[in-house]
Amino acid sequence: MGHALLMASAGTGFTFLMTTLGAAMVFFFRKSMSGKSQKVFLGFAAGVMIAASVWSLLIPAIEEAAANGKIGWIPAAGGFILGILFLLGLDQIIPHLHPGSTDAEGPSTSMKRTSLLVMAVTLHNIPEGMAVGLSFALAAQHGGTPASYAAALALALGIGIQNFPEGAAISLPLRQEGFSVGKSFVFGTLSGIVEPIFGILTVLVSGFIGPYMPWMLSFAAGAMMYVVVEELIPEAHLGEHSNIGTLGVMAGFLIMMILDVALG
């Protein structure tokens, strides 16, 4: 457990670092991302999360259940549905505002637009942190060999890559809305802090829920896919040049698939 916790801390620390580096772009650029760039990055994030949900979470969930003498698709489907319902519930009770949107979602609130924007990305990062933590916990359950940790490292690497533009997508718009460079950077960075928090919490809890690991893996997959379908893909296809967002999805999917298969 101690080694898994250390590895999960390093993995989610890397994803958080990438968010921080992305947020630091506010020190070098005054303008927000162009519409085309934002579509590419949103599509890329969606592709990474789709591939990660399949290769890093759902397939291991099915294999883990089968290895324990269970019917593989039952925990895979059941956990997937629970993950969707979890994010759907958070969407209903936590006010937030998606980038590029003018209308806040969730309960009515007097919170500022900037706070709502940060809240949306923070919600998005919860299942990512859980996914990385679960991958390292599963590797530890399989003996903690270098080969078993390789797939978890591939997932952390893929999530980290797509976190870089995500950090910039928060800090740059905040700067445009009048925030100081320092405040924009801090808010952009803090949007990713939930990843190491939920990653480490997941590893700590995994010792008590070992038999339910297939359910937890597919739970994280369902939560991630909810974010992809409800948020990332629609935003990647707003307005003109929607084919750019589509190509971003394909690129993200391809890179995450290669990382998972090559390293896992």
C-alpha positions as CSV (number, residue, x, y, z in Angstrom):
1,M,0.0,0.0,0.0
2,G,2.8,2.4,0.9
3,H,4.5,2.0,-2.5
4,A,1.2,2.4,-4.3
5,L,0.5,5.6,-2.4
6,L,3.9,6.9,-3.3
7,M,3.5,6.1,-6.9
8,A,0.0,7.5,-7.1
9,S,1.3,10.7,-5.4
10,A,4.0,10.9,-8.0
11,G,1.5,10.2,-10.9
12,T,-1.1,12.7,-9.8
13,G,1.6,15.1,-8.8
14,F,2.8,15.0,-12.4
15,T,-0.7,15.7,-13.8
16,F,-1.1,18.6,-11.3
17,L,2.3,19.9,-12.4
18,M,1.2,19.9,-16.0
19,T,-1.9,21.9,-15.1
20,T,0.4,24.3,-13.3
21,L,2.7,24.6,-16.3
22,G,-0.3,25.3,-18.5
23,A,-1.6,27.9,-16.1
24,A,1.9,29.6,-16.3
25,M,1.3,30.4,-19.9
26,V,-0.5,33.5,-18.6
27,F,3.0,34.9,-17.8
28,F,4.0,34.7,-21.5
29,F,0.7,35.4,-23.4
30,R,-1.7,38.3,-22.9
31,K,-4.4,37.0,-25.2
32,S,-6.7,34.0,-24.7
33,M,-6.5,31.0,-26.9
34,S,-7.9,31.4,-30.4
35,G,-11.2,29.5,-31.1
36,K,-9.4,27.0,-33.3
37,S,-6.7,26.2,-30.7
38,Q,-9.4,25.8,-28.1
39,K,-11.3,23.3,-30.3
40,V,-8.1,21.3,-30.9
41,F,-7.2,21.1,-27.2
42,L,-10.8,20.3,-26.1
43,G,-11.0,17.6,-28.7
44,F,-7.6,16.2,-27.8
45,A,-8.6,16.0,-24.1
46,A,-11.8,14.2,-25.1
47,G,-9.9,11.7,-27.2
48,V,-7.4,11.0,-24.4
49,M,-10.2,10.4,-21.9
50,I,-12.2,8.1,-24.2
51,A,-9.1,5.9,-24.9
52,A,-8.2,6.0,-21.2
53,S,-11.7,5.0,-20.2
54,V,-11.6,1.9,-22.5
55,W,-7.9,0.7,-22.2
56,S,-7.0,1.9,-18.8
57,L,-10.3,1.4,-16.9
58,L,-13.0,-0.7,-18.6
59,I,-10.9,-3.5,-20.0
60,P,-8.9,-3.9,-16.8
61,A,-12.3,-3.9,-14.9
62,I,-13.6,-6.7,-17.1
63,E,-10.3,-8.7,-16.8
64,E,-10.1,-8.2,-13.0
65,A,-13.7,-9.4,-12.6
66,A,-13.1,-12.5,-14.8
67,A,-9.9,-13.3,-12.9
68,N,-12.0,-13.4,-9.7
69,G,-14.5,-15.8,-11.3
70,K,-17.1,-13.1,-11.9
71,I,-19.1,-12.2,-15.0
72,G,-16.9,-9.4,-16.4
73,W,-19.6,-7.2,-18.0
74,I,-21.7,-6.9,-14.9
75,P,-19.3,-4.7,-12.8
76,A,-18.1,-3.0,-15.9
77,A,-21.6,-1.9,-16.8
78,G,-22.8,-1.3,-13.3
79,G,-19.8,0.8,-12.2
80,F,-20.0,2.7,-15.5
81,I,-23.7,3.7,-14.8
82,L,-22.8,4.7,-11.2
83,G,-20.0,6.9,-12.4
84,I,-22.4,8.7,-14.8
85,L,-24.9,9.2,-12.0
86,F,-22.2,10.5,-9.7
87,L,-21.1,13.3,-12.1
88,L,-24.7,14.0,-13.1
89,G,-25.5,14.5,-9.4
90,L,-22.5,16.8,-8.9
91,D,-23.6,18.8,-12.0
92,Q,-27.0,19.3,-10.4
93,I,-25.8,20.4,-7.0
94,I,-22.7,22.4,-7.7
95,P,-23.0,25.7,-9.7
96,H,-20.5,25.9,-12.6
97,L,-19.9,27.5,-15.9
98,H,-18.4,25.8,-18.9
99,P,-15.8,27.7,-21.0
100,G,-17.4,29.4,-24.0
101,S,-20.8,29.4,-22.3
102,T,-22.7,32.4,-20.9
103,D,-25.3,30.5,-18.8
104,A,-24.3,28.9,-15.5
105,E,-25.5,25.4,-14.7
106,G,-26.6,24.0,-11.4
107,P,-28.4,25.9,-8.6
108,S,-28.6,29.7,-9.0
109,T,-25.8,31.5,-7.2
110,S,-24.2,34.9,-6.8
111,M,-20.8,33.5,-7.4
112,K,-18.7,35.4,-10.0
113,R,-18.3,34.1,-13.5
114,T,-14.6,33.4,-13.0
115,S,-15.3,31.2,-9.9
116,L,-18.0,29.3,-11.8
117,L,-15.5,28.7,-14.7
118,V,-12.9,27.3,-12.3
119,M,-15.5,25.1,-10.6
120,A,-16.4,23.5,-14.0
121,V,-12.8,22.5,-14.7
122,T,-12.4,21.3,-11.1
123,L,-15.4,19.0,-11.5
124,H,-13.9,17.7,-14.7
125,N,-10.7,16.8,-12.9
126,I,-12.3,14.7,-10.1
127,P,-12.7,11.5,-12.2
128,E,-9.2,12.0,-13.7
129,G,-7.6,11.9,-10.3
130,M,-9.7,8.9,-9.3
131,A,-8.7,7.1,-12.5
132,V,-5.0,7.6,-11.9
133,G,-5.2,6.6,-8.3
134,L,-7.2,3.4,-9.1
135,S,-4.7,2.4,-11.8
136,F,-1.8,2.5,-9.3
137,A,-3.9,0.7,-6.6
138,L,-4.6,-2.0,-9.2
139,A,-0.9,-2.3,-10.0
140,A,-0.1,-2.7,-6.3
141,Q,-2.7,-5.5,-6.0
142,H,-1.0,-7.3,-8.9
143,G,2.3,-7.4,-7.0
144,G,3.7,-4.0,-7.8
145,T,6.0,-5.2,-10.5
146,P,7.4,-2.7,-13.0
147,A,5.2,-4.2,-15.7
148,S,2.1,-3.7,-13.6
149,Y,2.9,-0.1,-12.9
150,A,3.6,0.7,-16.6
151,A,-0.1,0.9,-17.5
152,A,-0.7,3.3,-14.6
153,L,2.2,5.4,-15.6
154,A,0.8,5.5,-19.2
155,L,-2.5,6.8,-17.9
156,A,-0.8,9.5,-15.7
157,L,1.3,10.6,-18.7
158,G,-1.8,10.8,-21.0
159,I,-3.9,12.7,-18.5
160,G,-0.9,15.0,-17.8
161,I,-0.4,15.9,-21.5
162,Q,-4.0,17.0,-21.8
163,N,-3.9,18.9,-18.5
164,F,-1.4,21.4,-20.0
165,P,-3.8,23.2,-22.3
166,E,-6.5,22.8,-19.7
167,G,-4.5,25.0,-17.2
168,A,-4.0,27.6,-19.9
169,A,-7.7,27.5,-20.8
170,I,-8.4,28.7,-17.3
171,S,-5.6,31.3,-16.6
172,L,-5.7,33.1,-19.9
173,P,-9.5,33.9,-19.9
174,L,-9.2,35.0,-16.3
175,R,-6.5,37.5,-17.3
176,Q,-8.7,38.7,-20.1
177,E,-11.5,39.4,-17.6
178,G,-9.3,41.7,-15.5
179,F,-7.6,39.4,-13.0
180,S,-4.0,40.1,-12.3
181,V,-1.4,37.7,-13.8
182,G,-0.7,36.2,-10.4
183,K,-4.3,35.6,-9.5
184,S,-5.0,34.1,-12.9
185,F,-2.1,31.7,-12.5
186,V,-3.2,30.7,-9.0
187,F,-6.8,30.0,-10.0
188,G,-5.6,28.1,-13.1
189,T,-3.3,26.0,-10.9
190,L,-5.9,25.3,-8.2
191,S,-8.4,23.9,-10.8
192,G,-6.2,20.9,-10.9
193,I,-5.5,20.3,-7.2
194,V,-8.4,17.9,-6.9
195,E,-6.5,15.3,-9.0
196,P,-3.8,14.5,-6.4
197,I,-6.4,14.8,-3.6
198,F,-8.8,12.3,-5.2
199,G,-6.0,10.1,-6.5
200,I,-4.4,9.7,-3.1
201,L,-7.8,9.2,-1.4
202,T,-8.7,6.5,-3.9
203,V,-5.5,4.6,-3.1
204,L,-6.1,4.9,0.6
205,V,-9.7,3.5,0.2
206,S,-8.7,0.8,-2.2
207,G,-7.3,-1.4,0.7
208,F,-10.9,-1.7,2.0
209,I,-12.6,-2.2,-1.3
210,G,-10.3,-4.7,-3.0
211,P,-13.1,-7.1,-4.1
212,Y,-14.9,-4.1,-5.6
213,M,-12.0,-2.9,-7.7
214,P,-13.7,-3.7,-11.0
215,W,-16.7,-1.6,-10.0
216,M,-14.4,1.3,-9.0
217,L,-12.4,1.2,-12.3
218,S,-15.6,1.3,-14.4
219,F,-17.1,3.9,-12.0
220,A,-14.1,6.2,-12.9
221,A,-14.6,5.3,-16.6
222,G,-18.3,6.3,-16.5
223,A,-17.5,9.6,-14.7
224,M,-14.9,10.4,-17.3
225,M,-17.1,9.6,-20.3
226,Y,-19.8,11.8,-18.8
227,V,-17.4,14.7,-18.9
228,V,-16.4,13.9,-22.5
229,V,-20.0,13.7,-23.8
230,E,-21.6,16.4,-21.7
231,E,-18.8,19.0,-21.9
232,L,-15.7,18.4,-24.1
233,I,-17.1,17.1,-27.4
234,P,-19.9,19.7,-27.6
235,E,-17.5,22.6,-26.8
236,A,-15.0,21.2,-29.3
237,H,-17.6,21.5,-32.0
238,L,-19.1,24.9,-31.3
239,G,-19.3,27.3,-34.3
240,E,-17.3,27.0,-37.5
241,H,-14.4,24.7,-38.2
242,S,-15.8,21.8,-36.1
243,N,-13.7,19.4,-38.1
244,I,-10.7,20.7,-36.2
245,G,-12.2,19.6,-32.9
246,T,-12.9,16.2,-34.5
247,L,-9.3,15.8,-35.6
248,G,-8.3,16.7,-32.0
249,V,-10.4,13.9,-30.6
250,M,-8.8,11.4,-33.0
251,A,-5.3,12.6,-32.2
252,G,-5.9,12.4,-28.4
253,F,-7.5,8.9,-28.8
254,L,-4.6,7.6,-30.9
255,I,-1.9,9.0,-28.6
256,M,-3.5,7.6,-25.4
257,M,-4.1,4.2,-27.1
258,I,-0.5,4.0,-28.2
259,L,0.7,5.0,-24.7
260,D,-1.5,2.4,-23.0
261,V,-0.7,-0.5,-25.4
262,A,3.0,0.3,-25.7
263,L,3.7,0.9,-22.0
264,G,1.0,-1.3,-20.5
